[in-house]
Amino acid sequence: MYLTKEKKAEIFSTHGGEATNTGSAEGQIALFTYRISHLTEHLKKNRKDYNTERSLVLLVGKRRRLLDYLKKTEINRYREIIKVLNIRK
């Protein structure tokens, strides 16, 4: 399994503030980015896996909505998370 409890806690602690703060927008965006990179690598090897492709599109949409929310409410936090995760706008 590519996403263990320890890895999830590490992602939330580095981006969300604490490991238990799973509701922060930055933590969720970081988790979605990790999952998106994993699914992208999977799709490079398995081109015809359409279920994974659909999951990837849904995840990108969720991350985009969270980024739009963060941009609308807290522009400084948005700029910081974009820079840290190296997400292109």
C-alpha positions in Angstrom: 0.0 0.0 0.0 1.5 3.3 -1.0 -0.2 5.5 1.6 0.3 4.3 5.2 -0.9 5.9 8.4 2.6 7.1 9.1 3.0 8.7 5.7 -0.4 10.4 6.0 0.5 11.7 9.5 3.8 13.0 8.1 2.0 14.9 5.3 -0.5 16.5 7.7 2.2 17.4 10.2 4.4 19.1 7.6 1.6 21.0 5.8 -1.3 21.1 8.2 0.4 22.1 11.4 -0.2 18.9 13.4 -0.7 15.3 12.5 -4.2 15.4 13.9 -5.2 18.5 12.0 -6.6 16.6 9.0 -9.2 19.2 8.1 -6.8 22.0 7.2 -6.9 23.1 3.5 -3.2 22.9 3.2 -3.0 19.4 4.6 -5.7 18.1 2.3 -4.1 19.8 -0.7 -0.8 18.2 0.1 -2.4 14.8 0.5 -4.3 15.2 -2.8 -1.0 16.2 -4.5 0.7 13.1 -3.1 -2.1 10.9 -4.4 -2.1 12.6 -7.8 1.6 12.0 -8.3 1.1 8.4 -7.4 -1.8 7.9 -9.8 0.1 9.7 -12.5 3.0 7.3 -12.2 0.6 4.4 -12.3 -1.1 5.7 -15.5 2.3 6.1 -17.2 2.7 2.3 -16.9 -1.0 1.4 -17.4 -2.4 3.6 -20.2 -5.7 1.8 -20.5 -6.7 1.9 -16.8 -9.7 4.1 -17.3 -11.0 3.8 -13.7 -7.7 5.2 -12.4 -7.8 7.9 -15.0 -11.3 8.9 -13.8 -10.1 8.9 -10.1 -7.2 11.1 -11.1 -9.5 13.6 -12.8 -11.8 13.7 -9.7 -8.8 14.2 -7.4 -7.5 17.1 -9.5 -10.9 18.7 -9.4 -11.1 18.4 -5.6 -7.7 19.9 -5.2 -8.6 22.7 -7.6 -11.7 23.5 -5.6 -9.7 23.6 -2.4 -7.1 25.9 -4.0 -9.8 28.2 -5.3 -11.3 28.4 -1.8 -8.0 29.1 -0.3 -7.3 31.8 -2.9 -10.6 33.5 -2.2 -10.2 33.5 1.6 -6.5 33.5 2.4 -4.3 34.6 -0.5 -1.1 34.4 1.5 -1.7 30.8 2.5 -2.6 30.0 -1.1 0.7 31.4 -2.4 2.7 29.6 0.2 1.2 26.2 -0.5 1.5 26.7 -4.3 5.2 27.5 -3.8 5.9 24.6 -1.3 4.2 21.9 -3.3 5.4 23.3 -6.7 1.9 23.3 -8.2 1.6 25.3 -11.3 -1.3 27.6 -11.6 
